[in-house]
């Protein structure tokens, strides 16, 4: 998940018939991915804001 693999693909590889099962079992791993994405957004918008000033 944190390496950019789509959740549906992970779910299928794990043999789960529903993506919700995968999310219920491994969704906690998305917290670090969410934090990393937030940091990237912050850097992007901070850089753009400085360039526009």
C-alpha positions in Angstrom: 0.0 0.0 0.0 2.7 2.4 1.0 4.6 1.5 -2.2 1.8 2.7 -4.5 0.2 -0.7 -5.2 -3.5 -0.4 -5.7 -5.6 -1.8 -2.9 -7.7 -4.0 -5.2 -4.5 -5.7 -6.4 -3.3 -6.3 -2.9 -6.7 -7.6 -1.9 -6.7 -10.1 -4.8 -3.2 -11.2 -4.1 -4.1 -11.9 -0.5 -7.2 -13.9 -1.6 -9.7 -11.6 -0.2 -13.0 -11.5 -2.1 -13.8 -8.0 -0.9 -11.4 -5.0 -0.6 -13.1 -4.1 2.7 -11.6 -7.2 4.3 -8.1 -6.1 3.3 -8.8 -2.5 4.5 -10.1 -3.8 7.8 -7.0 -6.0 8.4 -4.3 -3.7 7.0 -5.8 -0.2 6.9 -3.7 0.9 9.8 -0.7 0.8 7.4 -2.3 3.6 5.4 -1.7 6.0 8.3 1.9 6.4 7.4 1.1 6.7 3.7 -1.4 9.4 4.6 1.2 11.3 6.6 3.7 11.0 3.8 1.2 12.4 1.3 0.3 15.3 3.6 4.0 16.2 3.9 4.4 16.1 0.1 1.4 18.4 -0.3 2.8 20.8 2.3 6.1 20.9 0.5 4.5 21.4 -2.9 2.2 24.3 -1.7 4.9 25.9 0.3 7.2 26.0 -2.7 4.5 27.3 -5.0 3.5 30.0 -2.5 7.2 31.2 -2.3 7.5 31.2 -6.1 4.3 33.3 -6.5 5.5 35.9 -3.9 
